[in-house]
């Protein structure tokens, strides 16, 4: 385990939090928790359903998940 604040604990989570701060949270000043929560929820839905990722072959995370599940079930059957 690394010390608190080091990215070696979970690089995927650290990368996502960096992205959400850069692409979403730094644009707004929130006056209440409800607005903050709604913004985060909308961003996560957009990130997973609409935002393409070059590391996934320009697919969305949802599209990649569907492809992986489809290929898994083809190999199992």
MMTF fields as JSON, N, C-alpha, C and O atoms, coordinates in Angstrom:
{
  "mmtfVersion": "1.0.0",
  "mmtfProducer": "UNKNOWN",
  "numBonds": 307,
  "numAtoms": 308,
  "numGroups": 77,
  "numChains": 1,
  "numModels": 1,
  "chainsPerModel": [1],
  "groupsPerChain": [77],
  "chainIdList": ["A"],
  "bondAtomList": [4, 2, 8, 6, 12, 10, 16, 14, 20, 18, 24, 22, 28, 26, 32, 30, 36, 34, 40, 38, 44, 42, 48, 46, 52, 50, 56, 54, 60, 58, 64, 62, 68, 66, 72, 70, 76, 74, 80, 78, 84, 82, 88, 86, 92, 90, 96, 94, 100, 98, 104, 102, 108, 106, 112, 110, 116, 114, 120, 118, 124, 122, 128, 126, 132, 130, 136, 134, 140, 138, 144, 142, 148, 146, 152, 150, 156, 154, 160, 158, 164, 162, 168, 166, 172, 170, 176, 174, 180, 178, 184, 182, 188, 186, 192, 190, 196, 194, 200, 198, 204, 202, 208, 206, 212, 210, 216, 214, 220, 218, 224, 222, 228, 226, 232, 230, 236, 234, 240, 238, 244, 242, 248, 246, 252, 250, 256, 254, 260, 258, 264, 262, 268, 266, 272, 270, 276, 274, 280, 278, 284, 282, 288, 286, 292, 290, 296, 294, 300, 298, 304, 302],
  "bondOrderList": [1, 1, 1, 1, 1, 1, 1, 1, 1, 1, 1, 1, 1, 1, 1, 1, 1, 1, 1, 1, 1, 1, 1, 1, 1, 1, 1, 1, 1, 1, 1, 1, 1, 1, 1, 1, 1, 1, 1, 1, 1, 1, 1, 1, 1, 1, 1, 1, 1, 1, 1, 1, 1, 1, 1, 1, 1, 1, 1, 1, 1, 1, 1, 1, 1, 1, 1, 1, 1, 1, 1, 1, 1, 1, 1, 1],
  "groupList": [{"groupName": "UNK", "atomNameList": ["N", "CA", "C", "O"], "elementList": ["N", "C", "C", "O"], "formalChargeList": [0, 0, 0, 0], "bondAtomList": [1, 0, 2, 1, 3, 2], "bondOrderList": [1, 1, 2], "singleLetterCode": "X", "chemCompType": "L-PEPTIDE LINKING"}],
  "groupTypeList": [0, 0, 0, 0, 0, 0, 0, 0, 0, 0, 0, 0, 0, 0, 0, 0, 0, 0, 0, 0, 0, 0, 0, 0, 0, 0, 0, 0, 0, 0, 0, 0, 0, 0, 0, 0, 0, 0, 0, 0, 0, 0, 0, 0, 0, 0, 0, 0, 0, 0, 0, 0, 0, 0, 0, 0, 0, 0, 0, 0, 0, 0, 0, 0, 0, 0, 0, 0, 0, 0, 0, 0, 0, 0, 0, 0, 0],
  "groupIdList": [1, 2, 3, 4, 5, 6, 7, 8, 9, 10, 11, 12, 13, 14, 15, 16, 17, 18, 19, 20, 21, 22, 23, 24, 25, 26, 27, 28, 29, 30, 31, 32, 33, 34, 35, 36, 37, 38, 39, 40, 41, 42, 43, 44, 45, 46, 47, 48, 49, 50, 51, 52, 53, 54, 55, 56, 57, 58, 59, 60, 61, 62, 63, 64, 65, 66, 67, 68, 69, 70, 71, 72, 73, 74, 75, 76, 77],
  "secStructList": [7, 7, 7, 6, 6, 7, 6, 6, 1, 7, 2, 2, 2, 2, 2, 2, 2, 2, 2, 2, 2, 2, 2, 6, 4, 4, 4, 7, 7, 7, 1, 1, 2, 2, 2, 2, 2, 2, 2, 2, 2, 2, 2, 2, 2, 2, 2, 2, 2, 6, 7, 7, 5, 4, 4, 4, 6, 1, 5, 7, 2, 2, 2, 2, 2, 2, 2, 2, 2, 2, 2, 2, 2, 2, 2, 2, 7],
  "xCoordList": [0.847, 0.0, 0.89, 1.934, 0.455, 1.19, 0.577, -0.448, 1.225, 0.703, -0.538, -0.801, -1.287, -2.5, -2.168, -1.202, -3.003, -2.831, -1.989, -1.94, -1.326, -0.55, -1.453, -2.39, -1.183, -2.049, -1.834, -2.54, -0.895, -0.614, -1.684, -1.742, -2.521, -3.566, -4.593, -4.947, -5.07, -6.086, -6.011, -6.728, -5.162, -4.963, -6.22, -6.398, -7.099, -8.319, -9.213, -9.725, -9.403, -10.227, -9.594, -10.284, -8.29, -7.601, -7.776, -8.011, -7.665, -7.824, -9.247, -9.446, -10.232, -11.625, -11.894, -12.532, -11.421, -11.658, -10.973, -11.51, -9.795, -9.122, -9.97, -10.143, -10.499, -11.311, -12.594, -12.96, -13.273, -14.537, -14.298, -15.118, -13.201, -12.889, -12.603, -13.104, -11.795, -11.392, -12.554, -12.749, -13.338, -14.393, -15.706, -16.532, -15.916, -17.238, -17.203, -17.722, -16.609, -16.767, -16.107, -16.616, -15.005, -14.31, -15.058, -14.676, -16.104, -16.872, -17.947, -18.455, -18.291, -19.44, -19.06, -18.068, -19.878, -19.837, -21.191, -22.218, -21.194, -22.437, -22.91, -22.129, -24.217, -24.796, -25.418, -25.624, -25.718, -26.289, -25.88, -25.453, -26.025, -25.633, -26.46, -25.931, -27.729, -28.608, -28.114, -28.083, -27.732, -27.193, -25.898, -25.68, -25.053, -23.79, -24.061, -23.474, -24.943, -25.269, -25.876, -25.507, -26.789, -27.41, -26.387, -26.44, -25.464, -24.425, -23.524, -23.189, -23.134, -22.296, -23.041, -22.472, -24.297, -25.094, -25.237, -25.091, -25.521, -25.628, -24.305, -24.283, -23.206, -21.897, -21.567, -21.102, -21.798, -21.487, -22.322, -21.814, -23.594, -24.434, -23.904, -23.822, -23.545, -22.987, -21.666, -21.429, -20.821, -19.501, -19.641, -18.887, -20.598, -20.748, -21.54, -21.31, -22.461, -23.388, -23.033, -23.247, -22.499, -22.3, -20.846, -20.501, -19.993, -18.616, -17.78, -17.67, -17.183, -16.333, -14.935, -14.476, -14.286, -12.961, -12.001, -12.261, -10.912, -9.943, -9.327, -8.992, -9.173, -8.588, -9.524, -9.093, -10.796, -11.776, -12.105, -13.146, -11.235, -11.483, -12.592, -13.361, -12.673, -13.671, -15.096, -16.005, -15.267, -16.584, -16.871, -15.964, -18.131, -18.483, -18.25, -18.205, -18.1, -17.957, -19.131, -18.934, -20.324, -21.488, -21.39, -21.68, -20.981, -20.825, -19.752, -19.922, -18.657, -17.583, -18.053, -17.744, -18.788, -19.305, -20.228, -20.158, -21.088, -21.998, -21.213, -21.551, -20.172, -19.341, -18.643, -18.575, -18.123, -17.435, -18.397, -18.06, -19.588, -20.583, -20.989, -21.133, -21.17, -21.563, -20.485, -20.794, -19.226, -18.147, -17.988, -17.648, -18.226, -18.149, -19.191, -18.882, -20.442, -21.509, -21.347, -21.793, -20.717, -20.433, -19.416, -19.523, -18.423, -17.37, -17.844, -17.321, -18.824, -19.342, -20.24, -20.221, -21.023, -22.011, -21.416, -22.138],
  "yCoordList": [-1.184, 0.0, 1.245, 1.292, 2.209, 3.472, 4.404, 4.103, 5.52, 6.502, 7.191, 7.17, 7.796, 8.523, 9.583, 10.335, 9.617, 10.618, 10.164, 10.845, 9.024, 8.511, 7.767, 7.089, 7.888, 7.3, 5.812, 5.207, 5.195, 3.773, 2.875, 1.689, 3.401, 2.582, 2.125, 0.947, 3.049, 2.707, 3.697, 4.697, 3.43, 4.373, 4.651, 5.766, 3.66, 3.873, 4.894, 5.81, 4.742, 5.685, 7.074, 8.079, 7.122, 8.415, 9.118, 10.325, 8.374, 8.948, 9.465, 10.554, 8.679, 9.109, 10.378, 11.3, 10.444, 11.631, 12.86, 13.966, 12.665, 13.78, 14.269, 15.472, 13.319, 13.653, 14.365, 15.369, 13.865, 14.483, 15.896, 16.787, 16.104, 17.445, 18.382, 19.506, 17.921, 18.76, 19.042, 20.186, 18.008, 18.159, 18.685, 19.194, 18.578, 18.898, 19.846, 20.959, 19.42, 20.135, 21.503, 22.401, 21.682, 22.961, 24.083, 25.248, 23.753, 24.752, 25.44, 26.494, 24.85, 25.325, 25.669, 25.181, 26.522, 26.77, 26.335, 26.92, 25.32, 24.733, 25.42, 25.678, 25.713, 26.368, 25.374, 25.684, 24.174, 23.17, 21.778, 21.569, 20.85, 19.471, 18.854, 18.062, 19.189, 18.607, 18.949, 18.08, 20.198, 20.589, 19.845, 19.382, 19.741, 19.018, 17.56, 17.031, 16.921, 15.518, 15.295, 14.342, 16.153, 16.032, 16.199, 15.486, 17.13, 17.353, 16.131, 15.716, 15.557, 14.355, 13.203, 12.494, 13.022, 11.941, 12.095, 11.123, 13.304, 13.555, 13.297, 12.718, 13.726, 13.524, 12.037, 11.59, 11.281, 9.855, 9.141, 8.278, 9.496, 8.903, 9.257, 8.392, 10.514, 10.939, 10.215, 9.744, 10.129, 9.491, 8.033, 7.555, 7.332, 5.9, 5.598, 4.568, 6.464, 6.167, 6.883, 6.325, 8.099, 8.9, 9.219, 9.336, 9.359, 9.801, 8.662, 7.607, 8.871, 7.843, 7.922, 8.991, 6.785, 6.685, 6.087, 5.017, 6.763, 6.262, 4.948, 4.098, 4.773, 3.532, 2.337, 1.192, 2.592, 1.524, 1.374, 0.82, 1.858, 1.778, 2.716, 2.393, 3.86, 4.897, 4.391, 4.71, 3.602, 3.165, 3.81, 4.294, 3.811, 4.249, 3.082, 1.937, 3.331, 2.222, 1.237, 0.03, 1.736, 0.848, -0.049, -1.244, 0.526, -0.273, -1.344, -2.481, -0.981, -1.94, -3.054, -4.225, -2.696, -3.707, -4.686, -5.894, -4.164, -5.02, -5.962, -7.141, -5.455, -6.3, -7.396, -8.543, -7.042, -8.031, -9.107, -10.291, -8.7, -9.68, -10.591, -11.801, -10.006, -10.785, -11.81, -12.973, -11.383, -12.316, -13.374, -14.517, -13.019, -13.994, -15.082, -16.269, -14.675, -15.651, -16.51, -17.657, -15.973, -16.776, -17.868, -18.997, -17.508, -18.462, -19.507, -20.621, -19.165, -20.091, -21.13, -22.301, -20.702, -21.606, -22.613, -23.423],
  "zCoordList": [0.0, 0.0, 0.0, 0.65, -0.723, -0.724, 0.318, 0.928, 0.495, 1.446, 0.904, -0.298, 1.795, 1.426, 0.368, 0.496, -0.684, -1.722, -2.9, -3.924, -2.772, -3.892, -4.853, -4.431, -6.128, -7.145, -7.34, -8.147, -6.642, -6.856, -6.242, -6.568, -5.372, -4.753, -5.778, -5.824, -6.597, -7.58, -8.747, -8.754, -9.718, -10.819, -11.628, -12.118, -11.779, -12.556, -11.862, -12.506, -10.56, -9.805, -9.793, -9.962, -9.594, -9.591, -10.936, -10.981, -12.017, -13.346, -13.554, -14.093, -13.122, -13.273, -12.473, -12.983, -11.229, -10.405, -11.002, -10.939, -11.576, -12.253, -13.42, -13.616, -14.196, -15.362, -14.959, -15.57, -13.95, -13.54, -12.996, -13.215, -12.302, -11.814, -12.982, -13.017, -13.938, -15.069, -16.007, -16.42, -16.355, -17.357, -16.792, -17.549, -15.505, -14.973, -13.771, -13.848, -12.688, -11.42, -11.371, -10.702, -12.052, -11.984, -12.707, -12.592, -13.441, -14.182, -13.344, -13.726, -12.209, -11.441, -10.011, -9.469, -9.421, -7.986, -7.457, -7.805, -6.627, -6.152, -4.882, -3.966, -4.846, -3.677, -2.714, -1.541, -3.209, -2.321, -2.779, -3.915, -1.87, -2.127, -3.247, -4.027, -3.35, -4.362, -5.766, -6.638, -5.993, -7.302, -7.609, -8.729, -6.603, -6.76, -7.125, -8.069, -6.381, -6.597, -7.992, -8.679, -8.406, -9.725, -10.84, -11.842, -10.677, -11.679, -11.808, -12.917, -10.68, -10.691, -11.367, -12.196, -11.014, -11.594, -13.11, -13.851, -13.563, -15.0, -15.711, -16.797, -15.101, -15.713, -15.83, -16.878, -14.784, -14.809, -15.868, -16.582, -15.97, -17.019, -18.406, -19.278, -18.611, -19.901, -20.173, -21.286, -19.168, -19.297, -19.721, -20.568, -19.136, -19.411, -20.673, -21.307, -21.051, -22.139, -23.436, -24.512, -23.369, -24.571, -24.904, -26.08, -23.901, -24.134, -24.693, -24.069, -25.88, -26.458, -25.834, -25.431, -25.768, -25.166, -26.183, -26.732, -26.431, -27.402, -26.938, -27.763, -25.638, -25.124, -25.293, -25.158, -25.587, -25.81, -27.29, -27.643, -28.145, -29.585, -30.028, -30.933, -29.399, -29.684, -29.474, -30.24, -28.426, -27.979, -26.634, -25.957, -26.258, -24.914, -23.967, -24.418, -22.66, -21.718, -21.784, -21.642, -21.993, -22.101, -23.333, -23.258, -24.466, -25.686, -25.505, -25.947, -24.861, -24.621, -23.694, -23.917, -22.669, -21.75, -22.476, -22.249, -23.344, -24.102, -25.016, -25.123, -25.674, -26.537, -25.746, -26.189, -24.57, -23.746, -23.259, -23.26, -22.844, -22.41, -23.559, -23.383, -24.73, -25.907, -26.255, -26.516, -26.259, -26.588, -25.501, -25.805, -24.253, -23.165, -23.337, -23.23, -23.608, -23.759, -25.01, -25.031, -26.049, -27.242, -26.921, -27.401, -26.097, -25.738, -24.74, -24.717, -23.918, -22.918, -23.564, -23.184, -24.535, -25.161, -26.074, -26.655]
}
